Amino acid sequence: MLRTAQRTAAGTLLGVGVLGLLLFSLGREQAWQALGGGLVISGASAVLGGALGFLFGVPRVRGGTGAGEPQGSYAPNTNLEQVSDWLTKVLLGVGLTQLGSLGERLHQVGTALAPALGGEQGAVPFAAALVLYFLVLGFLAGWLVTRLTLPQVLSDADQALDLFLAGQDRDRRGDKVGADDLRVRAMQHLGLLGGSADQGDRLNRQLPAGAAAGPENVVAEVRSTARRSALTADQVRELFADGSEAQRLQALALMQGDPALADLPSVLDAIERPRSGFEQYHALLAARGLLSRLPAAGAQRLRDAVAGRLVAPDGIPYGSDRSWLAEKILSRLESAVFLPQQAGPAERSRARQDP
């Protein structure tokens, strides 16, 4: 609602300025010259005002060394913030010292630009008013866009960087599934991948009462405790086969965390006949963890299932997190299944290692 009101107000102000210029031009002998010159003056003023609004609207990076501050290998670059702060102070200082001569300066500007509007009577004050109007309009638009948009863009970029760094750390520790999950989430923050289908109220209702953080965090928590679980592979398979959607996800999370608990038929079922896109995404993550353990026949079954879902009309949507994982799995299977057929024992061993 607020953004709609802002767009309406901006459109109205822009329309008023352009309408005023149009009416002024129609009263000139050289109407087209006046209209063209006025549009150029208006555009230049709006661009200058927008640049000033950007400088005034650049957000500050919140500093501090509190316990809750994320630790990483990189810190935000504040050069733009410092330049913005410096230029803002300079412009304010110069503007305040010249405030008394503002009327004279505007008259000089109007006199210089009047020929572009035809140079007839009334062109000088109109040119000055046109510059002032679009300068202020451009400033407000630039400030609002910067203030409302740039902080979110910078925040998403910082979160994506944190997720990429965390994924690298998981990769170094041998957690390939967790690393790929974090990389997918980082690319989603940057808008490079679409998310899985909506998890729905049904799944949320099936989660434990204390799982307020949402299904994604619940799956990550179960995955992290899989190697300490007392469940056997048969029990995990039964949990998937007999359970609700939440229990199926729990079984897939256990398979992700400990490939020894994984069951290929269950994973294939969740890939080919998922109850939701969210479940299919985690089935693909479970399949990712199985790649180094599958025999040739199992790898072929997984390849057929994933490839079939990629080309099916109602299958995995292109450009989504699931398509990224599916293509990565297929790429890995190409080397794990087909390359070894023509390779020796050493090459087969290298091909079966995770990238």
LOLUMLUM-907197 format. One line per 5 residues: their letters; for each residue x, y, z of N, C-alpha, C. Coordinates in steps of 0.2 Angstrom, whole numbers, padded with zeros to 4 digits. Example, Ala and Ser with C-alpha at 12.3 -4.5 7.8 and 13.67 -1.06 7.14 Angstrom:
as) 0066:-0028:0039:0062:-0022:0039:0066:-0016:0039  0064:-0011:0035:0068:-0005:0036:0064:0000:0039 .
// end
This chain:
mlrta) 0004:-0006:0000:0000:0000:0000:0004:0006:0000  0010:0006:0004:0014:0012:0005:0018:0013:-0002  0020:0008:-0005:0024:0008:-0011:0019:0011:-0017  0013:0009:-0017:0008:0011:-0022:0007:0018:-0021  0006:0021:-0015:0005:0028:-0014:0011:0032:-0016 .
qrtaa) 0017:0029:-0015:0023:0033:-0017:0024:0033:-0024  0022:0028:-0028:0022:0028:-0035:0017:0033:-0038  0011:0033:-0035:0006:0037:-0037:0008:0045:-0036  0011:0046:-0030:0013:0053:-0029:0019:0055:-0034  0024:0050:-0035:0029:0052:-0040:0027:0053:-0047 .
gtllg) 0022:0049:-0049:0019:0050:-0055:0015:0056:-0056  0012:0058:-0051:0008:0064:-0051:0012:0070:-0052  0018:0070:-0048:0022:0076:-0048:0026:0077:-0054  0028:0071:-0057:0031:0071:-0064:0026:0073:-0069  0020:0071:-0069:0015:0073:-0073:0014:0080:-0073 .
vgvlg) 0013:0083:-0067:0012:0090:-0067:0018:0094:-0070  0024:0092:-0069:0030:0096:-0072:0029:0095:-0079  0028:0089:-0082:0028:0089:-0089:0022:0092:-0092  0016:0092:-0089:0011:0096:-0091:0012:0103:-0092  0015:0106:-0086:0017:0113:-0086:0021:0115:-0092 .
lllfs) 0026:0111:-0093:0031:0112:-0099:0027:0112:-0106  0023:0107:-0106:0019:0106:-0112:0015:0113:-0114  0011:0115:-0108:0007:0121:-0109:0011:0127:-0111  0017:0128:-0108:0021:0133:-0109:0024:0133:-0116  0025:0127:-0119:0028:0126:-0125:0023:0128:-0131 .
lgreq) 0016:0126:-0129:0011:0128:-0134:0010:0135:-0135  0012:0139:-0131:0011:0146:-0131:0017:0150:-0134  0022:0146:-0136:0028:0149:-0140:0027:0149:-0147  0031:0153:-0150:0031:0153:-0158:0035:0147:-0160  0040:0145:-0157:0044:0139:-0159:0042:0133:-0154 .
awqal) 0036:0131:-0154:0034:0126:-0149:0038:0120:-0148  0040:0117:-0154:0044:0111:-0153:0051:0112:-0150  0054:0118:-0152:0060:0120:-0149:0060:0120:-0142  0055:0124:-0139:0054:0125:-0132:0052:0119:-0129  0048:0114:-0132:0047:0108:-0128:0053:0103:-0128 .
ggglv) 0057:0103:-0133:0063:0099:-0133:0068:0102:-0128  0069:0108:-0128:0074:0111:-0124:0072:0110:-0117  0065:0111:-0115:0062:0110:-0109:0063:0103:-0106  0062:0098:-0111:0063:0091:-0108:0070:0090:-0107  0075:0093:-0111:0082:0092:-0109:0084:0095:-0102 .
isgas) 0081:0101:-0101:0083:0104:-0095:0080:0101:-0089  0074:0098:-0090:0070:0094:-0085:0074:0088:-0083  0076:0084:-0088:0080:0078:-0087:0086:0079:-0084  0090:0084:-0086:0096:0086:-0083:0096:0088:-0076  0091:0092:-0074:0089:0094:-0067:0087:0088:-0063 .
avlgg) 0083:0083:-0066:0081:0077:-0062:0087:0073:-0061  0091:0072:-0066:0097:0067:-0065:0102:0070:-0059  0103:0077:-0060:0107:0080:-0054:0104:0080:-0048  0097:0081:-0047:0094:0080:-0041:0094:0073:-0038  0093:0068:-0043:0094:0061:-0041:0100:0059:-0038 .
algfl) 0106:0062:-0041:0113:0060:-0039:0113:0063:-0032  0111:0069:-0031:0111:0072:-0024:0107:0068:-0019  0101:0066:-0021:0097:0062:-0017:0101:0055:-0015  0104:0052:-0020:0108:0046:-0019:0113:0047:-0013  0117:0053:-0014:0122:0054:-0009:0119:0055:-0002 .
fgvpr) 0114:0058:-0002:0111:0059:0005:0107:0053:0008  0106:0048:0003:0102:0042:0005:0106:0036:0007  0113:0036:0005:0117:0030:0006:0117:0028:0013  0115:0022:0015:0114:0020:0022:0121:0019:0025  0121:0019:0032:0127:0018:0036:0128:0011:0037 .
vrggt) 0134:0008:0038:0135:0001:0040:0135:0001:0048  0131:-0003:0051:0131:-0003:0058:0137:-0007:0060  0141:-0003:0064:0147:-0006:0067:0146:-0009:0074  0151:-0011:0077:0151:-0015:0083:0154:-0021:0083  0156:-0023:0089:0159:-0030:0090:0155:-0034:0095 .
gagep) 0149:-0034:0095:0145:-0037:0099:0145:-0045:0098  0143:-0049:0103:0143:-0056:0102:0139:-0058:0097  0133:-0055:0095:0129:-0057:0090:0131:-0055:0083  0137:-0052:0082:0139:-0050:0075:0142:-0056:0072  0141:-0057:0066:0143:-0063:0062:0151:-0062:0061 .
qgsya) 0155:-0067:0062:0162:-0067:0060:0163:-0070:0054  0167:-0067:0050:0169:-0069:0043:0176:-0067:0041  0177:-0068:0035:0184:-0066:0032:0184:-0060:0029  0178:-0057:0028:0177:-0050:0025:0173:-0045:0029  0174:-0039:0028:0170:-0034:0031:0168:-0029:0026 .
pntnl) 0162:-0026:0027:0159:-0022:0022:0163:-0016:0020  0164:-0014:0014:0168:-0009:0012:0163:-0002:0013  0166:0003:0016:0162:0009:0018:0165:0015:0014  0168:0014:0009:0171:0019:0005:0165:0024:0002  0160:0021:0000:0154:0024:-0003:0151:0028:0002 .
eqvsd) 0150:0025:0008:0147:0029:0014:0151:0035:0016  0158:0034:0016:0162:0040:0018:0162:0045:0013  0162:0043:0006:0162:0049:0001:0155:0052:0002  0150:0048:0003:0143:0051:0003:0143:0056:0009  0146:0054:0015:0146:0058:0021:0149:0065:0020 .
wltkv) 0155:0064:0016:0160:0070:0015:0156:0075:0010  0154:0072:0005:0151:0077:0000:0144:0080:0002  0141:0076:0006:0135:0079:0009:0136:0085:0014  0141:0084:0018:0143:0090:0022:0146:0096:0018  0150:0094:0013:0152:0100:0009:0147:0103:0005 .
llgvg) 0142:0100:0002:0136:0103:-0001:0132:0107:0003  0131:0104:0009:0127:0108:0014:0130:0114:0016  0137:0114:0017:0141:0120:0019:0141:0125:0014  0142:0123:0008:0142:0128:0002:0135:0131:0001  0130:0126:0002:0123:0129:0001:0121:0134:0006 .
ltqlg) 0123:0133:0012:0121:0137:0017:0124:0144:0017  0130:0144:0014:0134:0150:0014:0131:0154:0008  0128:0151:0003:0125:0154:-0003:0118:0155:-0003  0115:0154:0003:0108:0154:0003:0105:0161:0002  0108:0166:0004:0106:0173:0003:0106:0175:-0004 .
slger) 0110:0172:-0008:0110:0174:-0015:0107:0169:-0020  0102:0165:-0017:0099:0160:-0020:0094:0163:-0026  0091:0168:-0025:0087:0171:-0030:0091:0173:-0036  0096:0177:-0034:0101:0179:-0040:0103:0173:-0044  0105:0168:-0040:0108:0162:-0044:0103:0159:-0048 .
lhqvg) 0097:0158:-0046:0091:0156:-0050:0090:0160:-0056  0090:0167:-0055:0089:0171:-0061:0095:0170:-0066  0101:0169:-0064:0107:0168:-0068:0106:0162:-0072  0103:0157:-0069:0102:0150:-0072:0097:0151:-0077  0091:0154:-0075:0086:0155:-0080:0088:0159:-0086 .
talap) 0092:0165:-0085:0094:0169:-0091:0098:0164:-0096  0103:0160:-0093:0107:0156:-0097:0103:0151:-0101  0098:0148:-0098:0094:0143:-0101:0088:0145:-0105  0086:0152:-0105:0080:0154:-0108:0081:0153:-0116  0086:0154:-0119:0086:0153:-0126:0084:0146:-0128 .
algge) 0085:0141:-0124:0083:0134:-0126:0076:0134:-0126  0072:0138:-0122:0065:0138:-0122:0062:0143:-0127  0066:0146:-0131:0063:0151:-0136:0065:0158:-0135  0067:0159:-0129:0070:0166:-0128:0065:0171:-0128  0058:0170:-0128:0053:0175:-0128:0052:0177:-0121 .
qgavp) 0047:0182:-0120:0045:0184:-0113:0042:0179:-0109  0045:0179:-0103:0043:0174:-0098:0047:0167:-0098  0052:0167:-0103:0056:0161:-0103:0061:0161:-0097  0064:0166:-0095:0069:0166:-0089:0066:0164:-0083  0060:0166:-0080:0057:0164:-0074:0055:0156:-0075 .
faaal) 0052:0155:-0081:0050:0148:-0082:0056:0143:-0082  0062:0145:-0085:0067:0140:-0085:0070:0139:-0078  0070:0145:-0074:0073:0144:-0067:0068:0140:-0063  0061:0141:-0064:0056:0137:-0060:0057:0129:-0063  0058:0128:-0069:0059:0121:-0072:0065:0118:-0068 .
vlyfl) 0070:0121:-0068:0076:0118:-0065:0075:0117:-0058  0072:0121:-0054:0071:0121:-0047:0066:0115:-0046  0061:0115:-0050:0055:0109:-0049:0058:0102:-0050  0062:0101:-0055:0064:0095:-0057:0070:0093:-0053  0074:0098:-0050:0080:0097:-0046:0077:0094:-0039 .
vlgfl) 0072:0097:-0037:0069:0095:-0030:0066:0088:-0031  0062:0087:-0037:0059:0081:-0038:0064:0075:-0039  0069:0076:-0043:0074:0071:-0044:0078:0070:-0037  0079:0075:-0033:0082:0074:-0026:0078:0069:-0022  0071:0071:-0022:0067:0066:-0018:0066:0059:-0020 .
agwlv) 0066:0059:-0027:0065:0052:-0030:0072:0048:-0028  0078:0051:-0029:0084:0048:-0028:0085:0046:-0021  0083:0050:-0016:0084:0049:-0009:0079:0043:-0007  0073:0043:-0010:0068:0038:-0008:0070:0031:-0010  0072:0031:-0017:0074:0025:-0020:0080:0022:-0016 .
trltl) 0085:0026:-0015:0091:0024:-0012:0090:0022:-0004  0086:0026:-0001:0084:0024:0006:0080:0018:0007  0076:0016:0002:0071:0011:0003:0074:0004:-0001  0078:0005:-0006:0081:-0001:-0010:0088:-0003:-0008  0092:0002:-0007:0099:0000:-0006:0101:-0004:0000 .
pqvls) 0098:-0002:0006:0099:-0006:0012:0097:-0013:0011  0092:-0015:0008:0090:-0022:0006:0094:-0025:0002  0097:-0022:-0004:0101:-0025:-0008:0108:-0026:-0005  0110:-0021:-0001:0117:-0023:0003:0116:-0028:0008  0110:-0028:0011:0109:-0034:0016:0109:-0040:0013 .
dadqa) 0105:-0041:0007:0105:-0047:0004:0112:-0050:0002  0116:-0045:-0001:0123:-0046:-0003:0127:-0049:0003  0126:-0046:0009:0130:-0048:0015:0128:-0055:0017  0122:-0056:0017:0119:-0062:0019:0122:-0068:0014  0121:-0066:0008:0124:-0071:0003:0131:-0073:0004 .
ldlfl) 0135:-0067:0005:0142:-0069:0007:0143:-0073:0013  0140:-0072:0018:0140:-0076:0024:0138:-0083:0023  0133:-0084:0019:0131:-0091:0017:0136:-0094:0013  0139:-0091:0008:0145:-0094:0004:0151:-0096:0008  0153:-0091:0013:0158:-0093:0017:0157:-0099:0021 .
agqdr) 0150:-0099:0024:0148:-0105:0028:0148:-0111:0024  0146:-0111:0018:0146:-0116:0013:0153:-0119:0012  0158:-0114:0011:0165:-0116:0010:0168:-0120:0016  0166:-0117:0022:0168:-0121:0028:0165:-0128:0029  0159:-0128:0027:0156:-0135:0027:0159:-0140:0022 .
drrgd) 0161:-0137:0016:0164:-0141:0011:0171:-0144:0014  0175:-0139:0017:0181:-0141:0020:0180:-0147:0025  0175:-0147:0029:0174:-0152:0034:0171:-0158:0031  0169:-0158:0025:0167:-0164:0021:0159:-0165:0021  0156:-0160:0023:0148:-0160:0023:0146:-0157:0016 .
kvgad) 0146:-0161:0011:0145:-0159:0004:0137:-0156:0004  0133:-0160:0007:0126:-0159:0007:0124:-0152:0010  0127:-0151:0016:0126:-0144:0019:0129:-0139:0016  0135:-0140:0012:0138:-0135:0008:0134:-0133:0002  0131:-0138:-0001:0127:-0136:-0007:0120:-0132:-0005 .
dlrvr) 0118:-0134:0001:0111:-0131:0003:0113:-0124:0005  0119:-0122:0008:0120:-0115:0009:0122:-0111:0003  0125:-0115:-0002:0126:-0111:-0008:0120:-0109:-0012  0115:-0114:-0012:0108:-0113:-0015:0105:-0107:-0011  0105:-0107:-0005:0102:-0101:-0001:0105:-0095:-0003 .
amqhl) 0112:-0095:-0004:0116:-0089:-0005:0113:-0086:-0012  0113:-0091:-0017:0111:-0089:-0024:0104:-0086:-0024  0099:-0089:-0019:0093:-0086:-0019:0093:-0079:-0016  0097:-0078:-0011:0097:-0071:-0009:0099:-0066:-0014  0104:-0068:-0019:0106:-0064:-0024:0101:-0064:-0030 .
gllgg) 0096:-0068:-0030:0091:-0068:-0035:0093:-0072:-0041  0098:-0076:-0040:0100:-0080:-0046:0096:-0087:-0046  0093:-0089:-0041:0089:-0095:-0041:0082:-0094:-0038  0077:-0097:-0041:0070:-0097:-0038:0070:-0102:-0032  0065:-0101:-0028:0065:-0105:-0022:0060:-0111:-0024 .
sadqg) 0060:-0116:-0019:0056:-0122:-0020:0048:-0119:-0019  0044:-0124:-0021:0037:-0122:-0020:0035:-0121:-0013  0030:-0117:-0012:0027:-0115:-0006:0026:-0121:-0001  0029:-0121:0005:0029:-0127:0009:0022:-0128:0012  0017:-0123:0012:0011:-0124:0014:0009:-0124:0021 .
drlnr) 0003:-0123:0023:0001:-0123:0030:0000:-0130:0033  -0001:-0135:0028:-0001:-0142:0031:0005:-0144:0034  0011:-0143:0030:0017:-0144:0033:0019:-0141:0039  0017:-0134:0040:0019:-0131:0046:0015:-0133:0052  0009:-0136:0050:0005:-0138:0056:0007:-0145:0058 .
qlpag) 0011:-0149:0054:0014:-0155:0056:0020:-0155:0060  0023:-0149:0060:0030:-0148:0063:0029:-0148:0071  0034:-0150:0075:0033:-0149:0082:0032:-0142:0084  0029:-0142:0090:0026:-0135:0093:0032:-0130:0094  0038:-0133:0095:0044:-0128:0096:0047:-0126:0090 .
aaagp) 0045:-0128:0084:0048:-0127:0078:0046:-0121:0075  0046:-0115:0078:0044:-0109:0076:0048:-0106:0070  0054:-0109:0070:0059:-0106:0065:0057:-0108:0058  0053:-0113:0057:0051:-0115:0050:0054:-0121:0048  0051:-0124:0043:0053:-0131:0040:0061:-0131:0038 .
envva) 0063:-0126:0035:0070:-0126:0033:0075:-0127:0039  0074:-0123:0044:0078:-0124:0050:0077:-0131:0054  0071:-0133:0054:0070:-0140:0057:0074:-0145:0053  0074:-0145:0046:0077:-0150:0042:0085:-0149:0044  0087:-0143:0044:0095:-0142:0045:0097:-0145:0052 .
evrst) 0092:-0144:0057:0094:-0147:0064:0094:-0154:0064  0089:-0157:0060:0089:-0165:0060:0095:-0167:0056  0097:-0164:0051:0102:-0166:0047:0109:-0166:0051  0110:-0161:0055:0116:-0160:0059:0116:-0165:0065  0111:-0168:0067:0111:-0173:0072:0110:-0181:0070 .
arrsa) 0110:-0181:0063:0109:-0188:0060:0114:-0193:0062  0121:-0191:0062:0126:-0196:0064:0126:-0198:0071  0122:-0194:0075:0122:-0196:0082:0115:-0200:0084  0111:-0200:0079:0105:-0204:0080:0105:-0211:0081  0101:-0214:0085:0101:-0221:0086:0097:-0225:0081 .
ltadq) 0094:-0221:0077:0089:-0225:0072:0094:-0229:0067  0091:-0234:0064:0094:-0238:0059:0092:-0236:0052  0095:-0239:0047:0093:-0237:0040:0086:-0240:0039  0084:-0246:0042:0077:-0249:0041:0072:-0244:0044  0074:-0242:0050:0069:-0237:0054:0068:-0231:0050 .
vrelf) 0073:-0228:0047:0073:-0222:0043:0068:-0223:0037  0069:-0229:0034:0065:-0231:0028:0058:-0232:0030  0057:-0235:0036:0050:-0235:0038:0047:-0228:0040  0051:-0224:0042:0048:-0217:0044:0046:-0214:0038  0050:-0214:0032:0048:-0211:0026:0042:-0215:0023 .
adgse) 0042:-0221:0023:0036:-0225:0020:0029:-0224:0023  0029:-0224:0030:0023:-0224:0034:0021:-0217:0036  0025:-0212:0036:0024:-0206:0039:0021:-0200:0035  0019:-0195:0039:0016:-0189:0035:0022:-0185:0031  0020:-0180:0028:0025:-0176:0025:0030:-0173:0029 .
aqrlq) 0029:-0171:0035:0034:-0169:0040:0039:-0175:0042  0036:-0181:0042:0040:-0187:0044:0044:-0189:0038  0041:-0188:0032:0045:-0190:0026:0051:-0185:0025  0050:-0179:0027:0056:-0174:0027:0061:-0175:0032  0058:-0177:0038:0063:-0179:0043:0067:-0185:0041 .
alalm) 0064:-0190:0038:0068:-0196:0035:0073:-0193:0030  0071:-0189:0026:0076:-0186:0021:0082:-0182:0024  0080:-0179:0029:0085:-0175:0033:0090:-0180:0036  0088:-0185:0039:0092:-0190:0042:0097:-0193:0036  0094:-0194:0030:0098:-0197:0025:0103:-0192:0022 .
qgdpa) 0101:-0186:0023:0106:-0181:0021:0112:-0180:0025  0111:-0181:0032:0116:-0180:0037:0120:-0186:0038  0118:-0192:0036:0121:-0198:0037:0119:-0203:0031  0124:-0203:0025:0122:-0207:0019:0121:-0214:0021  0124:-0217:0027:0123:-0224:0029:0116:-0225:0030 .
ladlp) 0112:-0220:0032:0105:-0221:0033:0100:-0221:0027  0103:-0219:0021:0100:-0217:0015:0097:-0223:0012  0091:-0222:0009:0088:-0228:0005:0086:-0225:-0002  0089:-0228:-0007:0088:-0225:-0014:0081:-0226:-0016  0077:-0231:-0015:0070:-0231:-0017:0066:-0225:-0014 .
svlda) 0068:-0224:-0008:0064:-0218:-0005:0066:-0212:-0008  0072:-0211:-0009:0074:-0204:-0012:0071:-0204:-0019  0071:-0209:-0023:0069:-0209:-0030:0061:-0207:-0029  0058:-0210:-0025:0051:-0209:-0024:0049:-0201:-0023  0053:-0198:-0018:0052:-0191:-0017:0054:-0187:-0022 .
ierpr) 0059:-0189:-0027:0061:-0185:-0033:0055:-0186:-0038  0053:-0192:-0039:0048:-0193:-0045:0041:-0191:-0043  0039:-0193:-0037:0032:-0192:-0034:0032:-0187:-0028  0035:-0181:-0028:0035:-0177:-0022:0028:-0175:-0020  0028:-0174:-0013:0022:-0171:-0011:0022:-0163:-0011 .
sgfeq) 0028:-0161:-0012:0029:-0153:-0013:0036:-0152:-0016  0037:-0146:-0018:0043:-0144:-0021:0048:-0144:-0016  0046:-0142:-0010:0051:-0142:-0004:0053:-0149:-0002  0049:-0154:-0003:0051:-0161:-0002:0056:-0163:-0007  0054:-0162:-0013:0058:-0164:-0019:0065:-0161:-0018 .
yhall) 0066:-0154:-0016:0072:-0151:-0015:0077:-0155:-0010  0074:-0157:-0005:0078:-0161:0000:0079:-0168:-0002  0075:-0171:-0006:0076:-0177:-0009:0082:-0177:-0014  0083:-0171:-0017:0089:-0170:-0022:0095:-0169:-0017  0094:-0166:-0012:0100:-0165:-0007:0102:-0172:-0005 .
aargl) 0097:-0176:-0003:0099:-0183:0000:0103:-0187:-0006  0100:-0186:-0012:0103:-0189:-0018:0110:-0187:-0019  0111:-0180:-0018:0118:-0178:-0018:0123:-0181:-0013  0121:-0183:-0007:0125:-0186:-0003:0126:-0193:-0004  0122:-0196:-0008:0123:-0203:-0010:0128:-0205:-0016 .
lsrlp) 0130:-0199:-0020:0133:-0200:-0026:0139:-0205:-0026  0143:-0204:-0020:0149:-0208:-0020:0148:-0215:-0017  0142:-0217:-0016:0141:-0223:-0013:0137:-0228:-0018  0134:-0225:-0023:0130:-0229:-0027:0134:-0233:-0032  0131:-0239:-0033:0134:-0244:-0038:0131:-0241:-0045 .
aagaq) 0134:-0244:-0050:0132:-0242:-0057:0125:-0242:-0058  0122:-0248:-0056:0115:-0248:-0058:0111:-0243:-0054  0112:-0242:-0047:0109:-0237:-0044:0110:-0230:-0046  0116:-0228:-0049:0118:-0222:-0052:0113:-0221:-0058  0113:-0226:-0062:0109:-0226:-0068:0101:-0224:-0066 .
rlrda) 0099:-0228:-0061:0092:-0226:-0059:0091:-0219:-0057  0096:-0217:-0053:0095:-0210:-0051:0096:-0205:-0057  0100:-0206:-0061:0101:-0202:-0067:0094:-0202:-0071  0091:-0207:-0072:0085:-0208:-0076:0079:-0204:-0072  0079:-0204:-0066:0074:-0201:-0062:0075:-0193:-0062 .
vagrl) 0081:-0191:-0061:0082:-0184:-0061:0081:-0181:-0068  0084:-0184:-0073:0083:-0182:-0080:0076:-0182:-0082  0072:-0187:-0080:0065:-0187:-0082:0061:-0181:-0079  0063:-0179:-0073:0059:-0174:-0069:0061:-0167:-0072  0068:-0167:-0075:0070:-0160:-0078:0066:-0159:-0085 .
vapdg) 0065:-0164:-0088:0061:-0163:-0095:0054:-0164:-0095  0051:-0166:-0089:0044:-0167:-0089:0040:-0160:-0088  0035:-0159:-0092:0031:-0153:-0092:0029:-0150:-0085  0028:-0155:-0080:0026:-0153:-0074:0031:-0155:-0069  0037:-0155:-0071:0043:-0158:-0067:0047:-0152:-0064 .
ipygs) 0053:-0152:-0063:0057:-0147:-0060:0058:-0141:-0064  0055:-0135:-0061:0056:-0129:-0065:0063:-0126:-0067  0064:-0124:-0073:0070:-0121:-0074:0072:-0115:-0070  0078:-0114:-0068:0080:-0108:-0065:0079:-0109:-0057  0076:-0114:-0055:0075:-0115:-0048:0081:-0118:-0044 .
drswl) 0080:-0118:-0037:0085:-0122:-0033:0085:-0129:-0035  0080:-0132:-0036:0080:-0139:-0038:0083:-0141:-0045  0082:-0136:-0050:0085:-0137:-0056:0093:-0137:-0055  0095:-0132:-0051:0103:-0131:-0050:0105:-0138:-0047  0102:-0141:-0042:0104:-0147:-0039:0104:-0153:-0044 .
aekil) 0098:-0153:-0048:0097:-0158:-0052:0103:-0158:-0058  0105:-0153:-0060:0110:-0152:-0065:0117:-0154:-0062  0118:-0152:-0056:0124:-0154:-0053:0125:-0161:-0052  0119:-0164:-0050:0119:-0172:-0049:0120:-0175:-0056  0117:-0173:-0061:0118:-0176:-0067:0125:-0175:-0070 .
srles) 0128:-0169:-0069:0135:-0168:-0071:0139:-0173:-0067  0138:-0174:-0061:0142:-0179:-0057:0141:-0186:-0059  0135:-0188:-0061:0134:-0195:-0063:0137:-0196:-0070  0137:-0191:-0074:0140:-0192:-0080:0148:-0195:-0079  0151:-0192:-0075:0158:-0194:-0073:0158:-0201:-0069 .
avflp) 0153:-0202:-0065:0153:-0207:-0060:0151:-0214:-0064  0146:-0213:-0069:0143:-0219:-0072:0146:-0220:-0079  0147:-0215:-0083:0149:-0217:-0090:0156:-0216:-0091  0160:-0212:-0088:0167:-0211:-0088:0170:-0218:-0086  0169:-0221:-0080:0172:-0227:-0078:0172:-0232:-0083 .
qqagp) 0167:-0233:-0087:0166:-0238:-0092:0172:-0239:-0097  0175:-0233:-0098:0181:-0233:-0102:0187:-0231:-0099  0187:-0231:-0092:0193:-0229:-0088:0196:-0235:-0084  0202:-0235:-0082:0205:-0240:-0078:0203:-0239:-0071  0206:-0243:-0066:0204:-0243:-0059:0206:-0236:-0056 .
aersr) 0211:-0234:-0058:0213:-0227:-0054:0209:-0222:-0056  0207:-0221:-0063:0202:-0216:-0065:0195:-0217:-0062  0193:-0223:-0061:0187:-0225:-0058:0186:-0222:-0051  0192:-0223:-0048:0192:-0221:-0041:0192:-0214:-0040  0195:-0210:-0045:0195:-0203:-0044:0188:-0200:-0046 .
arqdp) 0185:-0204:-0051:0178:-0201:-0053:0173:-0202:-0048  0174:-0207:-0043:0169:-0208:-0038:0170:-0203:-0032  0175:-0200:-0032:0176:-0195:-0026:0172:-0189:-0028  0170:-0186:-0022:0166:-0180:-0023:0170:-0174:-0025  0167:-0170:-0030:0171:-0164:-0032:0172:-0159:-0027 .
// end
